């Protein structure tokens, strides 16, 4: 699995925590987030990362900002992206099993590093259930294709 990681200035500490986790899990990743000496705009980081997941260059993406909200809104504008904003472990598991989310967003101002690690680990390790959930995702894809 190849993961793209990105984030703005408000998510830098949590992004470093996720980087440590990816290294511990021996998952290949590229960090395209800001170096963050100054304040930046989250769409400038979320949109290119989402495009690189949508194109198939990366299997999954993890986005971090202050709340996770801006990054998730931006990522979900990109065709083919199912970005889940997650701040609990149960949702991390279910969004993989039911939504086949290909991007995860978290907020550094919302949760601490320990929980963020658990969420990211669960999200990375959980497979899509398929079945009836596939049918539902197909409806989203059809909507995207036809608008
Ligand atoms: C930056 O201050 C903050 O607005 C951003 O990181 C994010 O939380 C937006 O949704």
Backbone and ligand atoms as CSV (ligand in chain L), in Angstrom:
chain,resi,resn,atom,element,x,y,z
A,1,UNK,N,N,0.833,-1.200,0.000
A,1,UNK,CA,C,0.000,0.000,0.000
A,1,UNK,C,C,0.872,1.257,0.000
A,2,UNK,N,N,0.469,2.246,-0.830
A,2,UNK,CA,C,1.181,3.531,-0.850
A,2,UNK,C,C,0.229,4.634,-0.380
A,3,UNK,N,N,0.696,5.418,0.561
A,3,UNK,CA,C,-0.156,6.431,1.181
A,3,UNK,C,C,0.415,7.828,0.933
A,4,UNK,N,N,-0.466,8.759,0.584
A,4,UNK,CA,C,-0.041,10.160,0.524
A,4,UNK,C,C,-0.582,10.854,1.774
A,5,UNK,N,N,0.294,11.627,2.373
A,5,UNK,CA,C,-0.038,12.315,3.612
A,5,UNK,C,C,0.073,13.808,3.325
A,6,UNK,N,N,-0.896,14.589,3.814
A,6,UNK,CA,C,-0.753,16.029,3.610
A,6,UNK,C,C,-1.443,16.781,4.732
A,7,UNK,N,N,-1.170,18.062,4.801
A,7,UNK,CA,C,-1.785,18.858,5.854
A,7,UNK,C,C,-1.304,20.287,5.820
A,8,UNK,N,N,-2.022,21.104,6.584
A,8,UNK,CA,C,-1.640,22.518,6.669
A,8,UNK,C,C,-0.858,22.776,7.960
A,9,UNK,N,N,-0.640,24.055,8.247
A,9,UNK,CA,C,0.137,24.452,9.430
A,9,UNK,C,C,-0.514,23.999,10.737
A,10,UNK,N,N,-1.865,23.907,10.750
A,10,UNK,CA,C,-2.579,23.573,11.985
A,10,UNK,C,C,-2.586,22.069,12.281
A,11,UNK,N,N,-2.012,21.303,11.359
A,11,UNK,CA,C,-2.009,19.849,11.568
A,11,UNK,C,C,-0.623,19.249,11.582
A,12,UNK,N,N,0.366,20.084,11.732
A,12,UNK,CA,C,1.742,19.606,11.553
A,12,UNK,C,C,2.198,18.598,12.616
A,13,UNK,N,N,1.829,18.843,13.852
A,13,UNK,CA,C,2.264,17.938,14.932
A,13,UNK,C,C,1.627,16.557,14.762
A,14,UNK,N,N,0.342,16.556,14.454
A,14,UNK,CA,C,-0.354,15.276,14.257
A,14,UNK,C,C,0.151,14.568,12.998
A,15,UNK,N,N,0.483,15.348,11.999
A,15,UNK,CA,C,1.024,14.761,10.753
A,15,UNK,C,C,2.339,14.034,11.064
A,16,UNK,N,N,3.164,14.623,11.908
A,16,UNK,CA,C,4.423,13.952,12.282
A,16,UNK,C,C,4.154,12.662,13.048
A,17,UNK,N,N,3.112,12.662,13.855
A,17,UNK,CA,C,2.728,11.461,14.613
A,17,UNK,C,C,2.293,10.355,13.641
A,18,UNK,N,N,1.509,10.728,12.647
A,18,UNK,CA,C,1.051,9.754,11.645
A,18,UNK,C,C,2.235,9.239,10.812
A,19,UNK,N,N,3.183,10.114,10.546
A,19,UNK,CA,C,4.399,9.688,9.825
A,19,UNK,C,C,5.128,8.601,10.619
A,20,UNK,N,N,5.267,8.810,11.915
A,20,UNK,CA,C,5.912,7.800,12.778
A,20,UNK,C,C,5.160,6.476,12.696
A,21,UNK,N,N,3.836,6.561,12.728
A,21,UNK,CA,C,3.012,5.344,12.663
A,21,UNK,C,C,3.234,4.617,11.340
A,22,UNK,N,N,3.225,5.355,10.232
A,22,UNK,CA,C,3.403,4.729,8.915
A,22,UNK,C,C,4.763,4.052,8.836
A,23,UNK,N,N,5.759,4.679,9.426
A,23,UNK,CA,C,7.092,4.059,9.430
A,23,UNK,C,C,7.088,2.784,10.267
A,24,UNK,N,N,6.458,2.840,11.430
A,24,UNK,CA,C,6.358,1.634,12.290
A,24,UNK,C,C,5.609,0.507,11.577
A,25,UNK,N,N,4.617,0.875,10.761
A,25,UNK,CA,C,3.818,-0.139,10.050
A,25,UNK,C,C,4.465,-0.553,8.717
A,26,UNK,N,N,5.619,0.033,8.416
A,26,UNK,CA,C,6.342,-0.248,7.162
A,26,UNK,C,C,5.465,0.017,5.944
A,27,UNK,N,N,4.727,1.117,6.006
A,27,UNK,CA,C,3.889,1.528,4.879
A,27,UNK,C,C,4.602,2.661,4.144
A,28,UNK,N,N,4.740,2.515,2.829
A,28,UNK,CA,C,5.396,3.551,2.023
A,28,UNK,C,C,4.500,4.784,1.950
A,29,UNK,N,N,5.083,5.953,2.136
A,29,UNK,CA,C,4.283,7.174,2.081
A,29,UNK,C,C,5.089,8.336,1.525
A,30,UNK,N,N,4.337,9.339,1.059
A,30,UNK,CA,C,4.954,10.616,0.673
A,30,UNK,C,C,4.219,11.706,1.438
A,31,UNK,N,N,4.974,12.575,2.066
A,31,UNK,CA,C,4.380,13.690,2.801
A,31,UNK,C,C,4.436,14.944,1.935
A,32,UNK,N,N,3.267,15.421,1.524
A,32,UNK,CA,C,3.217,16.615,0.675
A,32,UNK,C,C,2.679,17.816,1.445
A,33,UNK,N,N,2.628,17.688,2.763
A,33,UNK,CA,C,2.106,18.781,3.577
A,33,UNK,C,C,3.067,19.955,3.643
A,34,UNK,N,N,2.565,21.037,4.206
A,34,UNK,CA,C,3.383,22.257,4.269
A,34,UNK,C,C,4.542,22.072,5.240
A,35,UNK,N,N,5.576,22.856,4.989
A,35,UNK,CA,C,6.665,22.860,5.971
A,35,UNK,C,C,6.313,23.836,7.091
A,36,UNK,N,N,5.334,24.689,6.816
A,36,UNK,CA,C,4.582,25.379,7.858
A,36,UNK,C,C,5.305,26.427,8.688
A,37,UNK,N,N,6.181,27.172,8.079
A,37,UNK,CA,C,6.761,28.313,8.796
A,37,UNK,C,C,5.709,29.420,8.915
A,38,UNK,N,N,4.796,29.425,7.933
A,38,UNK,CA,C,3.730,30.436,7.954
A,38,UNK,C,C,2.382,29.739,7.754
A,39,UNK,N,N,1.318,30.491,7.920
A,39,UNK,CA,C,-0.028,29.971,7.717
A,39,UNK,C,C,-0.278,29.731,6.220
A,40,UNK,N,N,-0.902,28.614,5.898
A,40,UNK,CA,C,-1.175,28.275,4.498
A,40,UNK,C,C,-2.670,27.995,4.329
A,41,UNK,N,N,-3.090,27.741,3.082
A,41,UNK,CA,C,-4.504,27.482,2.789
A,41,UNK,C,C,-4.715,25.987,2.519
A,42,UNK,N,N,-5.579,25.353,3.300
A,42,UNK,CA,C,-5.749,23.894,3.201
A,42,UNK,C,C,-6.119,23.362,1.802
A,43,UNK,N,N,-6.897,24.098,0.973
A,43,UNK,CA,C,-7.193,23.513,-0.352
A,43,UNK,C,C,-5.938,23.283,-1.189
A,44,UNK,N,N,-4.919,24.112,-0.967
A,44,UNK,CA,C,-3.676,23.973,-1.742
A,44,UNK,C,C,-2.955,22.663,-1.434
A,45,UNK,N,N,-3.319,22.038,-0.325
A,45,UNK,CA,C,-2.685,20.766,0.062
A,45,UNK,C,C,-3.644,19.588,-0.121
A,46,UNK,N,N,-4.915,19.811,0.186
A,46,UNK,CA,C,-5.892,18.715,0.082
A,46,UNK,C,C,-6.187,18.330,-1.365
A,47,UNK,N,N,-6.367,19.336,-2.230
A,47,UNK,CA,C,-6.778,19.034,-3.616
A,47,UNK,C,C,-5.710,18.257,-4.396
A,48,UNK,N,N,-4.453,18.686,-4.397
A,48,UNK,CA,C,-3.440,17.893,-5.131
A,48,UNK,C,C,-3.284,16.479,-4.565
A,49,UNK,N,N,-3.366,16.347,-3.243
A,49,UNK,CA,C,-3.232,15.004,-2.644
A,49,UNK,C,C,-4.403,14.125,-3.082
A,50,UNK,N,N,-5.599,14.686,-3.073
A,50,UNK,CA,C,-6.784,13.918,-3.481
A,50,UNK,C,C,-6.692,13.516,-4.954
A,51,UNK,N,N,-6.179,14.409,-5.777
A,51,UNK,CA,C,-6.026,14.088,-7.207
A,51,UNK,C,C,-5.057,12.925,-7.395
A,52,UNK,N,N,-4.050,12.862,-6.565
A,52,UNK,CA,C,-3.054,11.793,-6.711
A,52,UNK,C,C,-3.587,10.450,-6.194
A,53,UNK,N,N,-4.573,10.485,-5.312
A,53,UNK,CA,C,-5.252,9.240,-4.918
A,53,UNK,C,C,-6.238,8.849,-6.027
A,54,UNK,N,N,-6.998,9.824,-6.503
A,54,UNK,CA,C,-7.995,9.551,-7.553
A,54,UNK,C,C,-7.341,8.999,-8.816
A,55,UNK,N,N,-6.130,9.442,-9.115
A,55,UNK,CA,C,-5.441,8.985,-10.341
A,55,UNK,C,C,-4.887,7.562,-10.193
A,56,UNK,N,N,-4.838,7.059,-8.953
A,56,UNK,CA,C,-4.295,5.715,-8.719
A,56,UNK,C,C,-2.824,5.716,-8.357
A,57,UNK,N,N,-2.227,6.906,-8.332
A,57,UNK,CA,C,-0.803,6.964,-7.959
A,57,UNK,C,C,-0.597,6.495,-6.512
A,58,UNK,N,N,-1.568,6.806,-5.654
A,58,UNK,CA,C,-1.541,6.350,-4.255
A,58,UNK,C,C,-2.814,5.569,-3.969
A,59,UNK,N,N,-2.702,4.574,-3.096
A,59,UNK,CA,C,-3.871,3.770,-2.734
A,59,UNK,C,C,-4.787,4.518,-1.774
A,60,UNK,N,N,-4.170,5.233,-0.845
A,60,UNK,CA,C,-4.933,5.938,0.195
A,60,UNK,C,C,-4.267,7.265,0.518
A,61,UNK,N,N,-5.032,8.129,1.168
A,61,UNK,CA,C,-4.481,9.415,1.596
A,61,UNK,C,C,-4.946,9.771,2.990
A,62,UNK,N,N,-4.082,10.438,3.724
A,62,UNK,CA,C,-4.426,10.916,5.069
A,62,UNK,C,C,-4.169,12.425,5.112
A,63,UNK,N,N,-5.195,13.164,5.528
A,63,UNK,CA,C,-5.144,14.633,5.523
A,63,UNK,C,C,-5.356,15.168,6.935
A,64,UNK,N,N,-4.551,16.135,7.307
A,64,UNK,CA,C,-4.674,16.677,8.655
A,64,UNK,C,C,-4.645,18.204,8.637
A,65,UNK,N,N,-5.653,18.804,9.274
A,65,UNK,CA,C,-5.635,20.261,9.475
A,65,UNK,C,C,-6.088,20.517,10.909
A,66,UNK,N,N,-6.536,21.716,11.204
A,66,UNK,CA,C,-6.927,22.025,12.574
A,66,UNK,C,C,-8.119,21.193,13.024
A,67,UNK,N,N,-9.158,21.170,12.194
A,67,UNK,CA,C,-10.364,20.395,12.522
A,67,UNK,C,C,-10.527,19.146,11.656
A,68,UNK,N,N,-9.813,19.087,10.566
A,68,UNK,CA,C,-10.004,18.020,9.576
A,68,UNK,C,C,-11.129,18.349,8.608
A,69,UNK,N,N,-11.916,19.360,8.934
A,69,UNK,CA,C,-13.114,19.651,8.139
A,69,UNK,C,C,-12.759,20.250,6.770
A,70,UNK,N,N,-11.909,21.256,6.779
A,70,UNK,CA,C,-11.551,21.901,5.511
A,70,UNK,C,C,-10.909,20.926,4.547
A,71,UNK,N,N,-9.989,20.133,5.065
A,71,UNK,CA,C,-9.296,19.157,4.211
A,71,UNK,C,C,-10.288,18.139,3.651
A,72,UNK,N,N,-11.232,17.685,4.475
A,72,UNK,CA,C,-12.180,16.665,3.998
A,72,UNK,C,C,-13.148,17.261,2.975
A,73,UNK,N,N,-13.600,18.474,3.209
A,73,UNK,CA,C,-14.496,19.116,2.231
A,73,UNK,C,C,-13.771,19.247,0.895
A,74,UNK,N,N,-12.542,19.720,0.939
A,74,UNK,CA,C,-11.773,19.921,-0.300
A,74,UNK,C,C,-11.552,18.591,-1.017
A,75,UNK,N,N,-11.128,17.578,-0.299
A,75,UNK,CA,C,-10.814,16.279,-0.920
A,75,UNK,C,C,-12.048,15.682,-1.589
A,76,UNK,N,N,-13.201,15.853,-0.952
A,76,UNK,CA,C,-14.427,15.261,-1.507
A,76,UNK,C,C,-14.945,15.986,-2.754
A,77,UNK,N,N,-14.310,17.095,-3.118
A,77,UNK,CA,C,-14.645,17.762,-4.390
A,77,UNK,C,C,-14.019,17.024,-5.578
A,78,UNK,N,N,-13.047,16.163,-5.297
A,78,UNK,CA,C,-12.323,15.479,-6.376
A,78,UNK,C,C,-13.046,14.173,-6.710
A,79,UNK,N,N,-13.326,14.002,-7.985
A,79,UNK,CA,C,-14.041,12.816,-8.463
A,79,UNK,C,C,-13.305,11.537,-8.059
A,80,UNK,N,N,-14.039,10.616,-7.482
A,80,UNK,CA,C,-13.440,9.334,-7.100
A,80,UNK,C,C,-12.967,9.295,-5.654
A,81,UNK,N,N,-13.035,10.448,-4.981
A,81,UNK,CA,C,-12.565,10.489,-3.596
A,81,UNK,C,C,-13.724,10.301,-2.620
A,82,UNK,N,N,-13.484,9.420,-1.655
A,82,UNK,CA,C,-14.398,9.242,-0.536
A,82,UNK,C,C,-13.573,9.513,0.720
A,83,UNK,N,N,-13.589,10.758,1.140
A,83,UNK,CA,C,-12.770,11.162,2.289
A,83,UNK,C,C,-13.643,11.195,3.541
A,84,UNK,N,N,-13.236,10.463,4.558
A,84,UNK,CA,C,-13.994,10.407,5.810
A,84,UNK,C,C,-13.300,11.230,6.891
A,85,UNK,N,N,-14.061,12.123,7.487
A,85,UNK,CA,C,-13.569,12.899,8.634
A,85,UNK,C,C,-13.856,12.062,9.879
A,86,UNK,N,N,-12.828,11.635,10.551
A,86,UNK,CA,C,-12.996,10.653,11.629
A,86,UNK,C,C,-12.273,11.086,12.910
A,87,UNK,N,N,-13.014,11.008,14.023
A,87,UNK,CA,C,-12.390,11.313,15.314
A,87,UNK,C,C,-12.688,10.243,16.365
A,88,UNK,N,N,-13.065,9.048,15.910
A,88,UNK,CA,C,-13.236,7.924,16.843
A,88,UNK,C,C,-12.906,6.628,16.107
A,89,UNK,N,N,-12.520,5.627,16.876
A,89,UNK,CA,C,-12.022,4.375,16.287
A,89,UNK,C,C,-13.151,3.587,15.602
A,90,UNK,N,N,-14.343,3.640,16.174
A,90,UNK,CA,C,-15.476,2.907,15.578
A,90,UNK,C,C,-15.748,3.398,14.150
A,91,UNK,N,N,-15.772,4.722,13.990
A,91,UNK,CA,C,-16.020,5.283,12.648
A,91,UNK,C,C,-14.881,4.954,11.693
A,92,UNK,N,N,-13.666,4.907,12.216
A,92,UNK,CA,C,-12.509,4.567,11.367
A,92,UNK,C,C,-12.708,3.176,10.761
A,93,UNK,N,N,-13.176,2.259,11.591
A,93,UNK,CA,C,-13.408,0.879,11.130
A,93,UNK,C,C,-14.589,0.830,10.143
A,94,UNK,N,N,-15.679,1.463,10.533
A,94,UNK,CA,C,-16.902,1.380,9.711
A,94,UNK,C,C,-16.777,2.107,8.379
A,95,UNK,N,N,-16.001,3.199,8.351
A,95,UNK,CA,C,-15.892,3.906,7.073
A,95,UNK,C,C,-15.050,3.122,6.075
A,96,UNK,N,N,-14.241,2.229,6.550
A,96,UNK,CA,C,-13.536,1.329,5.635
A,96,UNK,C,C,-14.477,0.191,5.232
A,97,UNK,N,N,-15.142,-0.429,6.206
A,97,UNK,CA,C,-15.997,-1.581,5.907
A,97,UNK,C,C,-17.184,-1.207,5.023
A,98,UNK,N,N,-17.787,-0.069,5.276
A,98,UNK,CA,C,-19.027,0.290,4.573
A,98,UNK,C,C,-18.840,1.286,3.438
A,99,UNK,N,N,-17.913,2.232,3.605
A,99,UNK,CA,C,-17.774,3.318,2.602
A,99,UNK,C,C,-16.561,3.162,1.711
A,100,UNK,N,N,-15.713,2.188,2.023
A,100,UNK,CA,C,-14.460,2.018,1.268
A,100,UNK,C,C,-13.750,3.369,1.124
A,101,UNK,N,N,-13.702,4.134,2.196
A,101,UNK,CA,C,-13.090,5.475,2.122
A,101,UNK,C,C,-11.639,5.331,1.690
A,102,UNK,N,N,-11.266,6.188,0.754
A,102,UNK,CA,C,-9.879,6.132,0.275
A,102,UNK,C,C,-9.035,7.276,0.840
A,103,UNK,N,N,-9.701,8.181,1.570
A,103,UNK,CA,C,-8.943,9.199,2.295
A,103,UNK,C,C,-9.517,9.368,3.699
A,104,UNK,N,N,-8.641,9.683,4.613
A,104,UNK,CA,C,-8.994,9.890,6.023
A,104,UNK,C,C,-8.582,11.309,6.396
A,105,UNK,N,N,-9.462,12.034,7.051
A,105,UNK,CA,C,-9.106,13.376,7.538
A,105,UNK,C,C,-9.264,13.410,9.053
A,106,UNK,N,N,-8.324,14.068,9.702
A,106,UNK,CA,C,-8.401,14.234,11.164
A,106,UNK,C,C,-8.000,15.663,11.527
A,107,UNK,N,N,-8.435,16.106,12.701
A,107,UNK,CA,C,-8.141,17.461,13.159
A,107,UNK,C,C,-7.256,17.471,14.385
A,108,UNK,N,N,-6.147,18.150,14.261
A,108,UNK,CA,C,-5.197,18.214,15.390
A,108,UNK,C,C,-5.751,18.983,16.587
A,109,UNK,N,N,-6.704,19.916,16.301
A,109,UNK,CA,C,-7.269,20.688,17.406
A,109,UNK,C,C,-8.441,19.964,18.068
A,110,UNK,N,N,-8.751,18.768,17.562
A,110,UNK,CA,C,-9.915,18.030,18.051
A,110,UNK,C,C,-9.508,16.817,18.886
A,111,UNK,N,N,-8.505,16.081,18.428
A,111,UNK,CA,C,-8.096,14.864,19.145
A,111,UNK,C,C,-6.589,14.888,19.419
A,112,UNK,N,N,-6.188,14.052,20.369
A,112,UNK,CA,C,-4.777,13.950,20.736
A,112,UNK,C,C,-4.045,12.921,19.882
A,113,UNK,N,N,-2.735,12.853,20.042
A,113,UNK,CA,C,-1.922,11.970,19.207
A,113,UNK,C,C,-2.192,10.476,19.403
A,114,UNK,N,N,-2.506,10.079,20.634
A,114,UNK,CA,C,-2.754,8.647,20.895
A,114,UNK,C,C,-3.976,8.155,20.139
A,115,UNK,N,N,-5.057,8.903,20.222
A,115,UNK,CA,C,-6.292,8.517,19.532
A,115,UNK,C,C,-6.102,8.597,18.014
A,116,UNK,N,N,-5.403,9.625,17.558
A,116,UNK,CA,C,-5.166,9.767,16.108
A,116,UNK,C,C,-4.418,8.550,15.564
A,117,UNK,N,N,-3.447,8.082,16.307
A,117,UNK,CA,C,-2.699,6.887,15.905
A,117,UNK,C,C,-3.627,5.670,15.801
A,118,UNK,N,N,-4.469,5.479,16.816
A,118,UNK,CA,C,-5.398,4.334,16.826
A,118,UNK,C,C,-6.353,4.409,15.639
A,119,UNK,N,N,-6.833,5.603,15.371
A,119,UNK,CA,C,-7.755,5.807,14.245
A,119,UNK,C,C,-7.047,5.469,12.935
A,120,UNK,N,N,-5.866,6.040,12.733
A,120,UNK,CA,C,-5.148,5.823,11.471
A,120,UNK,C,C,-4.803,4.337,11.306
A,121,UNK,N,N,-4.368,3.698,12.379
A,121,UNK,CA,C,-3.991,2.274,12.313
A,121,UNK,C,C,-5.222,1.428,11.931
A,122,UNK,N,N,-6.313,1.666,12.606
A,122,UNK,CA,C,-7.551,0.923,12.326
A,122,UNK,C,C,-7.990,1.144,10.884
A,123,UNK,N,N,-7.959,2.385,10.458
A,123,UNK,CA,C,-8.390,2.739,9.095
A,123,UNK,C,C,-7.499,2.077,8.049
A,124,UNK,N,N,-6.211,2.032,8.320
A,124,UNK,CA,C,-5.274,1.417,7.362
A,124,UNK,C,C,-5.425,-0.104,7.309
A,125,UNK,N,N,-5.818,-0.704,8.433
A,125,UNK,CA,C,-5.852,-2.172,8.506
A,125,UNK,C,C,-7.201,-2.787,8.155
A,126,UNK,N,N,-8.228,-1.971,8.068
A,126,UNK,CA,C,-9.570,-2.530,7.863
A,126,UNK,C,C,-9.926,-2.601,6.374
A,127,UNK,N,N,-10.463,-3.744,5.973
A,127,UNK,CA,C,-10.840,-3.956,4.561
A,127,UNK,C,C,-12.294,-3.554,4.307
A,128,UNK,N,N,-12.615,-3.312,3.048
A,128,UNK,CA,C,-13.988,-3.014,2.614
A,128,UNK,C,C,-14.799,-4.308,2.637
A,129,UNK,N,N,-16.036,-4.225,3.123
A,129,UNK,CA,C,-16.906,-5.408,3.218
A,129,UNK,C,C,-17.516,-5.803,1.877
A,130,UNK,N,N,-17.646,-4.855,0.939
A,130,UNK,CA,C,-18.283,-5.166,-0.350
A,130,UNK,C,C,-19.770,-5.437,-0.173
A,131,UNK,N,N,-20.307,-6.351,-0.986
A,131,UNK,CA,C,-21.724,-6.741,-0.877
A,131,UNK,C,C,-22.659,-5.567,-1.082
A,132,UNK,N,N,-23.624,-5.405,-0.172
A,132,UNK,CA,C,-24.628,-4.338,-0.319
A,132,UNK,C,C,-23.984,-2.956,-0.320
A,133,UNK,N,N,-22.820,-2.847,0.301
A,133,UNK,CA,C,-22.138,-1.546,0.346
A,133,UNK,C,C,-21.594,-1.157,-1.026
A,134,UNK,N,N,-21.231,-2.161,-1.789
A,134,UNK,CA,C,-20.751,-1.923,-3.162
A,134,UNK,C,C,-21.857,-1.258,-3.990
A,135,UNK,N,N,-23.060,-1.780,-3.829
A,135,UNK,CA,C,-24.200,-1.235,-4.576
A,135,UNK,C,C,-24.395,0.246,-4.252
A,136,UNK,N,N,-24.218,0.597,-3.004
A,136,UNK,CA,C,-24.412,1.989,-2.579
A,136,UNK,C,C,-23.309,2.887,-3.137
A,137,UNK,N,N,-22.087,2.362,-3.127
A,137,UNK,CA,C,-20.976,3.149,-3.685
A,137,UNK,C,C,-21.155,3.337,-5.185
A,138,UNK,N,N,-21.692,2.314,-5.836
A,138,UNK,CA,C,-21.942,2.424,-7.280
A,138,UNK,C,C,-22.909,3.565,-7.582
A,139,UNK,N,N,-23.844,3.811,-6.680
A,139,UNK,CA,C,-24.788,4.920,-6.873
A,139,UNK,C,C,-24.068,6.259,-6.780
A,140,UNK,N,N,-23.108,6.343,-5.896
A,140,UNK,CA,C,-22.320,7.587,-5.794
A,140,UNK,C,C,-21.468,7.784,-7.039
A,141,UNK,N,N,-20.874,6.693,-7.504
A,141,UNK,CA,C,-20.040,6.780,-8.714
A,141,UNK,C,C,-20.890,7.196,-9.900
A,142,UNK,N,N,-22.079,6.611,-10.019
A,142,UNK,CA,C,-22.972,6.948,-11.143
A,142,UNK,C,C,-23.339,8.426,-11.083
A,143,UNK,N,N,-23.585,8.930,-9.904
A,143,UNK,CA,C,-23.916,10.355,-9.746
A,143,UNK,C,C,-22.747,11.217,-10.216
A,144,UNK,N,N,-21.554,10.839,-9.787
A,144,UNK,CA,C,-20.357,11.601,-10.187
A,144,UNK,C,C,-20.173,11.592,-11.702
A,145,UNK,N,N,-20.409,10.412,-12.294
A,145,UNK,CA,C,-20.200,10.269,-13.739
A,145,UNK,C,C,-21.189,11.106,-14.539
A,146,UNK,N,N,-22.394,11.281,-14.022
A,146,UNK,CA,C,-23.463,11.893,-14.808
A,146,UNK,C,C,-23.713,13.366,-14.531
A,147,UNK,N,N,-22.989,13.965,-13.638
A,147,UNK,CA,C,-23.302,15.377,-13.360
A,147,UNK,C,C,-22.480,16.329,-14.209
L,1,LIG,C1,C,-6.554,26.886,10.000
L,1,LIG,O1,O,-6.637,27.891,10.940
L,1,LIG,C2,C,-7.818,26.041,10.038
L,1,LIG,O2,O,-8.898,26.791,9.599
L,1,LIG,C3,C,-7.652,24.793,9.191
L,1,LIG,O3,O,-6.566,24.074,9.644
L,1,LIG,C4,C,-8.827,23.831,9.225
L,1,LIG,O4,O,-9.207,23.549,10.517
L,1,LIG,C5,C,-9.954,24.167,8.342
L,1,LIG,O5,O,-10.942,23.450,8.249
